[in-house]
Amino acid sequence: MSLKKALLSKVLAIAMGLLVSLSVYAADTPRDASTESVPKESMFQAGRSYIARVSDRLVDSVSGKSEELIDRAMEVIGVRYRWDAELPQSGLDGSSFVGYVFKDKLGFLLPRKSTQMSRVGKPINRDELQPGDLVFFNTMRLTFSHVGIYVGDNKFIHSPSKGTTVRVDDLGSLYWDKRFDGARRLDGSDNLNDAERQELLNEVKNLKRKSRSL
């Protein structure tokens, strides 16, 4: 009787193994390309008023989707800090984290550097902060040398520095409170110079080229 039970258990184990293998194969098998839509990069318009036009769309999106924006930012928690990297797979620095979240969720292209981001949108007081606003800090004895996204309840999410990962911190903590450098709300305005604006427009052209190849 014990031999029969042993044989039955072995047969069941083999059957379960086959079922698991079939499930994994089905999950890994690519779908027919004709039944799956391919996401494309948003198409941006060029020109001097480009930032104003896209920012107007951004403000509308943030005002109605700030919770979704913050949720997307929270999904990146734990991604390691890496200087001058722009994708979560490789790591994100302070400004590239902010740029990635806004572009990935809203299709909005921000300047690459935090100092440039500090000239997009309008300045707001600390007591006016709303989820989705940009918060800036002096962390390298330079104004606006670090940036994060305000998430509410006096907290912000950011990629702090080498050896750390994307995380949420409190604006009221001694370190960040001392280094707080101001906040901006994206309203369609900017104080970028011609060279910075051209750099941004060049990136728009690159996105257009990529979109055509998809």
DRENPA-3360 file (N, C-alpha, C; in nm, 2 decimals, always signed):
BEGIN
1 = MSLKKALL = +0.08/-0.12/+0.00/+0.00/+0.00/+0.00/+0.09/+0.13/+0.00 ~ +0.20/+0.12/+0.08/+0.28/+0.24/+0.08/+0.35/+0.26/-0.05 ~ +0.38/+0.15/-0.12/+0.44/+0.16/-0.26/+0.35/+0.23/-0.35 ~ +0.22/+0.19/-0.35/+0.12/+0.26/-0.43/+0.11/+0.41/-0.41 ~ +0.11/+0.44/-0.28/+0.11/+0.58/-0.24/+0.23/+0.66/-0.29 ~ +0.34/+0.59/-0.28/+0.46/+0.66/-0.33/+0.46/+0.68/-0.48 ~ +0.41/+0.58/-0.55/+0.40/+0.60/-0.70/+0.30/+0.70/-0.73 ~ +0.19/+0.71/-0.66/+0.09/+0.81/-0.69/+0.14/+0.95/-0.66;
9 = SKVLAIAM = +0.21/+0.96/-0.56/+0.27/+1.10/-0.52/+0.37/+1.14/-0.63 ~ +0.45/+1.04/-0.68/+0.55/+1.08/-0.79/+0.48/+1.12/-0.92 ~ +0.37/+1.05/-0.95/+0.29/+1.08/-1.07/+0.23/+1.22/-1.06 ~ +0.17/+1.25/-0.94/+0.12/+1.38/-0.92/+0.22/+1.49/-0.93 ~ +0.34/+1.47/-0.87/+0.45/+1.57/-0.88/+0.49/+1.60/-1.02 ~ +0.50/+1.49/-1.10/+0.54/+1.51/-1.24/+0.43/+1.59/-1.32 ~ +0.30/+1.56/-1.29/+0.19/+1.63/-1.35/+0.19/+1.78/-1.32 ~ +0.21/+1.81/-1.19/+0.22/+1.95/-1.14/+0.33/+2.02/-1.21;
17 = GLLVSLSV = +0.45/+1.95/-1.22/+0.56/+2.01/-1.29/+0.53/+2.05/-1.43 ~ +0.46/+1.96/-1.50/+0.42/+1.99/-1.64/+0.33/+2.11/-1.65 ~ +0.23/+2.11/-1.56/+0.14/+2.23/-1.56/+0.21/+2.36/-1.54 ~ +0.31/+2.36/-1.44/+0.38/+2.48/-1.42/+0.46/+2.52/-1.54 ~ +0.53/+2.42/-1.60/+0.61/+2.45/-1.72/+0.52/+2.51/-1.83 ~ +0.40/+2.45/-1.85/+0.31/+2.50/-1.96/+0.27/+2.65/-1.93 ~ +0.24/+2.68/-1.80/+0.20/+2.81/-1.76/+0.31/+2.91/-1.79 ~ +0.43/+2.88/-1.75/+0.54/+2.97/-1.77/+0.56/+2.99/-1.92;
25 = YAADTPRD = +0.55/+2.88/-2.00/+0.57/+2.90/-2.15/+0.46/+2.99/-2.21 ~ +0.34/+2.97/-2.16/+0.23/+3.06/-2.21/+0.25/+3.20/-2.17 ~ +0.30/+3.23/-2.05/+0.33/+3.37/-2.01/+0.44/+3.43/-2.08 ~ +0.54/+3.35/-2.12/+0.66/+3.40/-2.19/+0.64/+3.41/-2.34 ~ +0.54/+3.34/-2.39/+0.53/+3.34/-2.54/+0.48/+3.47/-2.59 ~ +0.55/+3.54/-2.68/+0.51/+3.68/-2.73/+0.37/+3.67/-2.80 ~ +0.29/+3.77/-2.78/+0.16/+3.78/-2.84/+0.18/+3.82/-2.99 ~ +0.07/+3.79/-3.06/+0.07/+3.83/-3.20/+0.08/+3.98/-3.21;
33 = ASTESVPK = +0.18/+4.03/-3.29/+0.20/+4.18/-3.30/+0.07/+4.25/-3.35 ~ -0.01/+4.18/-3.42/-0.13/+4.24/-3.48/-0.24/+4.27/-3.37 ~ -0.23/+4.20/-3.26/-0.33/+4.22/-3.16/-0.28/+4.30/-3.04 ~ -0.15/+4.35/-3.05/-0.10/+4.43/-2.94/-0.05/+4.57/-3.00 ~ -0.10/+4.67/-2.93/-0.07/+4.81/-2.98/+0.07/+4.84/-2.93 ~ +0.15/+4.92/-3.01/+0.28/+4.96/-2.97/+0.28/+5.10/-2.93 ~ +0.32/+5.13/-2.80/+0.32/+5.26/-2.75/+0.42/+5.35/-2.82 ~ +0.39/+5.47/-2.85/+0.48/+5.56/-2.92/+0.50/+5.68/-2.83;
41 = ESMFQAGR = +0.62/+5.74/-2.86/+0.65/+5.87/-2.79/+0.55/+5.98/-2.82 ~ +0.52/+6.06/-2.73/+0.43/+6.17/-2.76/+0.50/+6.26/-2.86 ~ +0.42/+6.32/-2.95/+0.48/+6.41/-3.05/+0.47/+6.55/-3.00 ~ +0.58/+6.62/-2.99/+0.59/+6.75/-2.93/+0.60/+6.86/-3.05 ~ +0.54/+6.97/-3.03/+0.55/+7.08/-3.13/+0.67/+7.16/-3.09 ~ +0.75/+7.21/-3.19/+0.86/+7.29/-3.17/+0.83/+7.44/-3.19 ~ +0.93/+7.52/-3.15/+0.90/+7.67/-3.16/+0.93/+7.73/-3.02 ~ +0.94/+7.86/-3.02/+0.96/+7.94/-2.90/+0.85/+7.92/-2.79;
49 = SYIARVSD = +0.73/+7.90/-2.84/+0.62/+7.89/-2.74/+0.59/+7.74/-2.71 ~ +0.69/+7.66/-2.74/+0.67/+7.51/-2.72/+0.65/+7.49/-2.57 ~ +0.73/+7.54/-2.48/+0.72/+7.51/-2.34/+0.59/+7.56/-2.28 ~ +0.55/+7.68/-2.32/+0.42/+7.73/-2.27/+0.30/+7.64/-2.31 ~ +0.30/+7.59/-2.44/+0.19/+7.51/-2.49/+0.19/+7.37/-2.41 ~ +0.31/+7.31/-2.40/+0.31/+7.18/-2.33/+0.28/+7.20/-2.18 ~ +0.34/+7.31/-2.12/+0.31/+7.33/-1.98/+0.16/+7.35/-1.95 ~ +0.09/+7.42/-2.04/-0.05/+7.43/-2.02/-0.12/+7.30/-2.01;
57 = RLVDSVSG = -0.08/+7.20/-2.10/-0.13/+7.07/-2.10/-0.09/+7.00/-1.97 ~ +0.03/+7.02/-1.93/+0.08/+6.96/-1.80/+0.00/+7.01/-1.68 ~ -0.03/+7.14/-1.67/-0.10/+7.19/-1.56/-0.24/+7.12/-1.55 ~ -0.30/+7.11/-1.67/-0.43/+7.05/-1.67/-0.42/+6.91/-1.62 ~ -0.32/+6.84/-1.67/-0.30/+6.70/-1.63/-0.28/+6.68/-1.48 ~ -0.18/+6.76/-1.43/-0.15/+6.75/-1.29/-0.27/+6.79/-1.20 ~ -0.34/+6.89/-1.24/-0.46/+6.93/-1.15/-0.56/+6.82/-1.14 ~ -0.57/+6.73/-1.25/-0.67/+6.63/-1.24/-0.61/+6.49/-1.21;
65 = KSEELIDR = -0.47/+6.48/-1.22/-0.41/+6.35/-1.21/-0.29/+6.35/-1.12 ~ -0.29/+6.44/-1.02/-0.17/+6.45/-0.93/-0.15/+6.32/-0.85 ~ -0.26/+6.26/-0.82/-0.25/+6.13/-0.74/-0.18/+6.02/-0.83 ~ -0.22/+6.02/-0.96/-0.16/+5.92/-1.05/-0.01/+5.95/-1.07 ~ +0.02/+6.08/-1.08/+0.16/+6.12/-1.09/+0.24/+6.08/-0.97 ~ +0.19/+6.10/-0.85/+0.26/+6.06/-0.73/+0.27/+5.91/-0.72 ~ +0.17/+5.84/-0.76/+0.17/+5.69/-0.76/+0.28/+5.64/-0.85 ~ +0.30/+5.71/-0.97/+0.41/+5.67/-1.06/+0.54/+5.69/-1.00;
73 = AMEVIGVR = +0.55/+5.81/-0.93/+0.68/+5.84/-0.86/+0.71/+5.73/-0.75 ~ +0.61/+5.69/-0.68/+0.63/+5.60/-0.57/+0.67/+5.46/-0.63 ~ +0.63/+5.43/-0.75/+0.67/+5.30/-0.81/+0.82/+5.29/-0.83 ~ +0.89/+5.41/-0.83/+1.03/+5.41/-0.86/+1.11/+5.41/-0.73 ~ +1.04/+5.40/-0.62/+1.11/+5.39/-0.49/+1.20/+5.27/-0.49 ~ +1.33/+5.29/-0.44/+1.42/+5.18/-0.43/+1.52/+5.17/-0.55 ~ +1.49/+5.25/-0.65/+1.58/+5.25/-0.77/+1.71/+5.33/-0.72 ~ +1.83/+5.28/-0.75/+1.95/+5.33/-0.70/+1.98/+5.47/-0.76;
81 = YRWDAELP = +2.06/+5.55/-0.69/+2.11/+5.67/-0.74/+2.22/+5.64/-0.84 ~ +2.22/+5.71/-0.95/+2.34/+5.70/-1.04/+2.35/+5.83/-1.12 ~ +2.46/+5.89/-1.11/+2.49/+6.02/-1.17/+2.47/+6.02/-1.32 ~ +2.40/+6.11/-1.38/+2.38/+6.13/-1.52/+2.32/+6.01/-1.59 ~ +2.24/+5.93/-1.52/+2.16/+5.82/-1.58/+2.02/+5.87/-1.59 ~ +1.94/+5.81/-1.69/+1.81/+5.86/-1.72/+1.70/+5.76/-1.72 ~ +1.73/+5.63/-1.69/+1.63/+5.53/-1.69/+1.64/+5.45/-1.56 ~ +1.53/+5.41/-1.50/+1.53/+5.33/-1.37/+1.61/+5.20/-1.38;
89 = QSGLDGSS = +1.62/+5.14/-1.50/+1.70/+5.02/-1.52/+1.84/+5.04/-1.49 ~ +1.90/+5.16/-1.51/+2.04/+5.19/-1.49/+2.06/+5.27/-1.36 ~ +1.95/+5.34/-1.32/+1.96/+5.43/-1.20/+1.92/+5.57/-1.24 ~ +1.89/+5.65/-1.14/+1.85/+5.79/-1.17/+1.92/+5.88/-1.07 ~ +1.96/+6.00/-1.12/+2.01/+6.10/-1.02/+1.89/+6.19/-0.99 ~ +1.91/+6.30/-0.91/+1.81/+6.38/-0.86/+1.72/+6.44/-0.97 ~ +1.78/+6.50/-1.07/+1.70/+6.57/-1.17/+1.64/+6.47/-1.27 ~ +1.72/+6.36/-1.30/+1.67/+6.27/-1.40/+1.55/+6.19/-1.35;
97 = FVGYVFKD = +1.54/+6.17/-1.22/+1.43/+6.11/-1.15/+1.30/+6.19/-1.18 ~ +1.31/+6.32/-1.15/+1.20/+6.41/-1.17/+1.16/+6.41/-1.32 ~ +1.26/+6.43/-1.41/+1.23/+6.43/-1.55/+1.16/+6.30/-1.60 ~ +1.21/+6.19/-1.55/+1.15/+6.06/-1.59/+1.01/+6.05/-1.55 ~ +0.97/+6.08/-1.43/+0.84/+6.07/-1.38/+0.74/+6.16/-1.46 ~ +0.78/+6.28/-1.48/+0.69/+6.37/-1.56/+0.68/+6.33/-1.71 ~ +0.79/+6.28/-1.76/+0.78/+6.24/-1.90/+0.70/+6.11/-1.92 ~ +0.73/+6.02/-1.83/+0.67/+5.88/-1.84/+0.52/+5.89/-1.81;
105 = KLGFLLPR = +0.48/+5.98/-1.72/+0.34/+5.98/-1.68/+0.26/+6.08/-1.76 ~ +0.32/+6.20/-1.79/+0.24/+6.30/-1.86/+0.29/+6.34/-2.00 ~ +0.40/+6.28/-2.04/+0.46/+6.31/-2.17/+0.51/+6.45/-2.17 ~ +0.56/+6.50/-2.06/+0.61/+6.64/-2.05/+0.76/+6.64/-2.04 ~ +0.83/+6.71/-2.12/+0.98/+6.71/-2.12/+1.03/+6.83/-2.04 ~ +1.10/+6.80/-1.93/+1.16/+6.91/-1.85/+1.31/+6.92/-1.89 ~ +1.37/+7.04/-1.86/+1.51/+7.05/-1.88/+1.59/+6.95/-1.80 ~ +1.71/+6.91/-1.84/+1.78/+6.81/-1.78/+1.83/+6.84/-1.64;
113 = KSTQMSRV = +1.88/+6.97/-1.62/+1.94/+7.00/-1.49/+1.85/+7.07/-1.39 ~ +1.87/+7.05/-1.26/+1.78/+7.11/-1.16/+1.78/+7.26/-1.16 ~ +1.90/+7.32/-1.20/+1.91/+7.46/-1.20/+1.82/+7.52/-1.31 ~ +1.81/+7.44/-1.43/+1.72/+7.48/-1.54/+1.58/+7.46/-1.50 ~ +1.55/+7.35/-1.43/+1.41/+7.32/-1.39/+1.36/+7.44/-1.30 ~ +1.45/+7.50/-1.22/+1.41/+7.60/-1.13/+1.37/+7.73/-1.20 ~ +1.38/+7.73/-1.33/+1.34/+7.85/-1.41/+1.22/+7.82/-1.50 ~ +1.16/+7.70/-1.47/+1.03/+7.66/-1.54/+0.92/+7.67/-1.44;
121 = GKPINRDE = +0.81/+7.73/-1.49/+0.69/+7.75/-1.40/+0.71/+7.88/-1.31 ~ +0.62/+7.89/-1.22/+0.62/+8.01/-1.13/+0.66/+7.97/-0.99 ~ +0.73/+8.06/-0.92/+0.77/+8.03/-0.78/+0.65/+8.04/-0.69 ~ +0.65/+7.95/-0.59/+0.54/+7.95/-0.49/+0.60/+7.94/-0.35 ~ +0.52/+7.99/-0.25/+0.57/+7.98/-0.12/+0.55/+7.84/-0.06 ~ +0.63/+7.81/+0.04/+0.62/+7.68/+0.10/+0.49/+7.64/+0.15 ~ +0.41/+7.73/+0.20/+0.28/+7.70/+0.25/+0.17/+7.69/+0.14 ~ +0.22/+7.71/+0.02/+0.12/+7.69/-0.10/+0.15/+7.56/-0.17;
129 = LQPGDLVF = +0.24/+7.48/-0.12/+0.28/+7.35/-0.19/+0.16/+7.26/-0.21 ~ +0.15/+7.20/-0.33/+0.05/+7.10/-0.36/+0.12/+6.98/-0.43 ~ +0.06/+6.86/-0.42/+0.13/+6.74/-0.48/+0.16/+6.77/-0.63 ~ +0.28/+6.74/-0.67/+0.32/+6.76/-0.81/+0.41/+6.88/-0.83 ~ +0.41/+6.97/-0.73/+0.50/+7.08/-0.73/+0.65/+7.04/-0.72 ~ +0.74/+7.11/-0.78/+0.88/+7.08/-0.77/+0.94/+7.16/-0.65 ~ +1.02/+7.09/-0.57/+1.09/+7.15/-0.45/+1.24/+7.14/-0.47 ~ +1.31/+7.25/-0.44/+1.45/+7.26/-0.47/+1.53/+7.28/-0.34;
137 = FNTMRLTF = +1.66/+7.24/-0.35/+1.74/+7.24/-0.23/+1.89/+7.28/-0.27 ~ +1.96/+7.34/-0.17/+2.10/+7.37/-0.19/+2.18/+7.26/-0.12 ~ +2.22/+7.16/-0.19/+2.29/+7.05/-0.13/+2.44/+7.05/-0.16 ~ +2.49/+7.14/-0.25/+2.63/+7.14/-0.29/+2.68/+7.28/-0.28 ~ +2.63/+7.36/-0.19/+2.67/+7.50/-0.18/+2.64/+7.57/-0.31 ~ +2.54/+7.52/-0.38/+2.49/+7.59/-0.50/+2.34/+7.59/-0.50 ~ +2.28/+7.71/-0.53/+2.14/+7.72/-0.53/+2.07/+7.63/-0.63 ~ +1.96/+7.57/-0.60/+1.88/+7.48/-0.68/+1.97/+7.36/-0.74;
145 = SHVGIYVG = +2.06/+7.31/-0.65/+2.14/+7.20/-0.69/+2.08/+7.06/-0.68 ~ +1.96/+7.06/-0.62/+1.89/+6.93/-0.60/+1.74/+6.96/-0.61 ~ +1.66/+6.86/-0.67/+1.52/+6.88/-0.69/+1.44/+6.75/-0.66 ~ +1.32/+6.77/-0.61/+1.23/+6.65/-0.58/+1.09/+6.69/-0.62 ~ +1.00/+6.60/-0.59/+0.85/+6.62/-0.62/+0.78/+6.62/-0.49 ~ +0.70/+6.72/-0.47/+0.62/+6.73/-0.34/+0.51/+6.63/-0.35 ~ +0.48/+6.55/-0.25/+0.38/+6.45/-0.25/+0.27/+6.47/-0.15 ~ +0.28/+6.58/-0.07/+0.18/+6.61/+0.03/+0.22/+6.58/+0.17;
153 = DNKFIHSP = +0.15/+6.63/+0.27/+0.18/+6.60/+0.41/+0.32/+6.64/+0.45 ~ +0.37/+6.75/+0.38/+0.50/+6.80/+0.41/+0.62/+6.70/+0.37 ~ +0.59/+6.62/+0.28/+0.69/+6.52/+0.23/+0.71/+6.53/+0.08 ~ +0.83/+6.49/+0.04/+0.87/+6.49/-0.10/+0.94/+6.36/-0.14 ~ +0.94/+6.33/-0.26/+1.01/+6.21/-0.31/+1.12/+6.25/-0.40 ~ +1.24/+6.18/-0.39/+1.36/+6.23/-0.47/+1.46/+6.12/-0.47 ~ +1.56/+6.14/-0.55/+1.68/+6.05/-0.55/+1.80/+6.13/-0.49 ~ +1.83/+6.10/-0.37/+1.92/+6.20/-0.29/+2.06/+6.21/-0.34;
161 = SKGTTVRV = +2.14/+6.09/-0.33/+2.28/+6.11/-0.36/+2.34/+5.97/-0.38 ~ +2.47/+5.96/-0.41/+2.54/+5.84/-0.44/+2.53/+5.75/-0.31 ~ +2.50/+5.62/-0.34/+2.49/+5.52/-0.23/+2.35/+5.51/-0.17 ~ +2.26/+5.59/-0.23/+2.12/+5.59/-0.18/+2.03/+5.54/-0.29 ~ +1.90/+5.54/-0.26/+1.80/+5.50/-0.36/+1.68/+5.60/-0.35 ~ +1.59/+5.60/-0.45/+1.48/+5.69/-0.45/+1.40/+5.66/-0.33 ~ +1.36/+5.77/-0.26/+1.29/+5.76/-0.13/+1.20/+5.88/-0.10 ~ +1.12/+5.87/+0.00/+1.04/+5.98/+0.05/+1.11/+6.04/+0.18;
169 = DDLGSLYW = +1.12/+6.18/+0.18/+1.18/+6.24/+0.30/+1.08/+6.35/+0.35 ~ +1.10/+6.40/+0.47/+1.02/+6.50/+0.53/+1.09/+6.64/+0.51 ~ +1.01/+6.73/+0.46/+1.07/+6.87/+0.44/+1.10/+6.93/+0.58 ~ +1.04/+6.89/+0.68/+1.06/+6.94/+0.81/+1.18/+6.89/+0.89 ~ +1.25/+6.79/+0.83/+1.37/+6.73/+0.89/+1.48/+6.83/+0.89 ~ +1.57/+6.82/+0.99/+1.67/+6.93/+1.01/+1.75/+6.95/+0.88 ~ +1.79/+6.84/+0.81/+1.88/+6.85/+0.70/+1.81/+6.92/+0.58 ~ +1.69/+6.87/+0.55/+1.62/+6.93/+0.43/+1.56/+7.07/+0.46;
177 = DKRFDGAR = +1.51/+7.09/+0.58/+1.46/+7.22/+0.61/+1.56/+7.33/+0.60 ~ +1.68/+7.30/+0.64/+1.79/+7.39/+0.64/+1.84/+7.42/+0.49 ~ +1.82/+7.33/+0.41/+1.87/+7.34/+0.27/+1.75/+7.37/+0.17 ~ +1.63/+7.39/+0.22/+1.52/+7.42/+0.12/+1.55/+7.55/+0.05 ~ +1.53/+7.54/-0.08/+1.57/+7.66/-0.17/+1.45/+7.72/-0.25 ~ +1.33/+7.67/-0.23/+1.22/+7.72/-0.30/+1.14/+7.61/-0.37 ~ +1.03/+7.65/-0.43/+0.94/+7.56/-0.50/+0.88/+7.63/-0.63 ~ +0.85/+7.54/-0.72/+0.79/+7.59/-0.85/+0.67/+7.51/-0.88;
185 = RLDGSDNL = +0.57/+7.58/-0.94/+0.45/+7.52/-1.00/+0.45/+7.54/-1.15 ~ +0.44/+7.44/-1.23/+0.45/+7.45/-1.37/+0.32/+7.51/-1.43 ~ +0.33/+7.63/-1.48/+0.21/+7.70/-1.53/+0.22/+7.75/-1.67 ~ +0.32/+7.70/-1.74/+0.34/+7.74/-1.88/+0.44/+7.85/-1.90 ~ +0.50/+7.90/-1.80/+0.60/+8.01/-1.81/+0.73/+7.95/-1.79 ~ +0.84/+8.02/-1.83/+0.97/+7.98/-1.81/+1.07/+8.10/-1.82 ~ +1.19/+8.09/-1.76/+1.29/+8.19/-1.77/+1.42/+8.13/-1.83 ~ +1.40/+8.03/-1.92/+1.52/+7.97/-1.98/+1.58/+8.07/-2.09;
193 = NDAERQEL = +1.71/+8.06/-2.10/+1.77/+8.14/-2.21/+1.76/+8.07/-2.34 ~ +1.80/+8.13/-2.45/+1.79/+8.08/-2.58/+1.86/+7.95/-2.60 ~ +1.98/+7.94/-2.54/+2.06/+7.81/-2.55/+1.99/+7.70/-2.48 ~ +1.94/+7.72/-2.36/+1.87/+7.62/-2.29/+1.75/+7.57/-2.36 ~ +1.67/+7.67/-2.41/+1.55/+7.64/-2.49/+1.58/+7.56/-2.61 ~ +1.69/+7.59/-2.68/+1.73/+7.52/-2.80/+1.77/+7.38/-2.77 ~ +1.84/+7.36/-2.65/+1.88/+7.23/-2.61/+1.76/+7.14/-2.59 ~ +1.65/+7.20/-2.53/+1.53/+7.13/-2.50/+1.46/+7.09/-2.63;
201 = LNEVKNLK = +1.46/+7.19/-2.73/+1.40/+7.16/-2.86/+1.47/+7.06/-2.94 ~ +1.60/+7.05/-2.92/+1.68/+6.95/-2.99/+1.64/+6.81/-2.94 ~ +1.61/+6.80/-2.81/+1.57/+6.67/-2.75/+1.43/+6.64/-2.80 ~ +1.35/+6.74/-2.82/+1.22/+6.71/-2.88/+1.23/+6.65/-3.02 ~ +1.33/+6.71/-3.10/+1.35/+6.65/-3.24/+1.40/+6.51/-3.23 ~ +1.48/+6.48/-3.13/+1.53/+6.34/-3.11/+1.41/+6.25/-3.08 ~ +1.32/+6.29/-3.00/+1.20/+6.21/-2.97/+1.11/+6.19/-3.09 ~ +1.10/+6.29/-3.17/+1.03/+6.28/-3.30/+1.09/+6.17/-3.39;
209 = RKSRSL = +1.22/+6.17/-3.40/+1.29/+6.07/-3.48/+1.27/+5.93/-3.43 ~ +1.27/+5.92/-3.29/+1.25/+5.79/-3.23/+1.11/+5.74/-3.26 ~ +1.01/+5.83/-3.25/+0.87/+5.80/-3.27/+0.85/+5.74/-3.41 ~ +0.92/+5.80/-3.51/+0.90/+5.75/-3.65/+0.95/+5.61/-3.67 ~ +1.05/+5.58/-3.59/+1.11/+5.44/-3.61/+1.03/+5.33/-3.54 ~ +0.93/+5.37/-3.45/+0.86/+5.27/-3.38/+0.75/+5.20/-3.47;
% end
